């Protein structure tokens, strides 16, 4: 269950530039084609395109709630 997540990078693949262990991130595993989910687990494996750096002033709890709800709110404002 779950698609949105926030946390600390535990490991980075050798072919993944721009990310480092210990970096705080948030993201969403919402892949409409595969239906991949699982962010309620203790760890997630995410594609680098699904992850952004968590701003220092944003808590993990807020960061984990931002991807889907934030995108929904933005879409409502743009309509």
NORVEN-V363749 format. One record per residue. N is the residue number from 1. OMEGA is omega in radians with two decimals (* if undefined). Layout:
n = {N:N}
omega = {OMEGA:OMEGA}
//
This chain:
n = {1:2:3:4:5:6:7:8:9:10:11:12:13:14:15:16:17:18:19:20:21:22:23:24:25:26:27:28:29:30:31:32:33:34:35:36:37:38:39:40:41:42:43:44:45:46:47:48:49:50:51:52:53:54:55:56:57:58:59:60:61:62:63:64:65:66:67:68:69:70:71:72:73:74:75:76:77:78:79}
omega = {3.04:3.09:3.13:3.13:2.99:-3.14:-3.10:3.11:-3.12:-3.13:-3.14:3.10:-3.08:-3.13:-3.09:3.13:2.99:3.13:-3.14:3.08:-3.14:-3.14:3.11:-3.05:2.96:-3.14:-3.13:3.12:-3.08:3.08:-3.04:-3.12:-3.10:-3.10:-3.09:3.11:3.03:-3.09:3.08:3.12:3.13:3.12:3.02:2.98:-3.05:3.00:-3.13:3.13:-3.14:-2.99:2.99:3.13:3.11:3.10:-3.07:-3.08:-3.13:3.13:3.07:-3.13:3.11:3.13:-3.14:-3.13:-3.01:-2.95:-3.08:-3.11:3.11:3.11:3.10:3.12:3.14:3.11:3.11:-3.14:-3.09:-3.09:*}
//
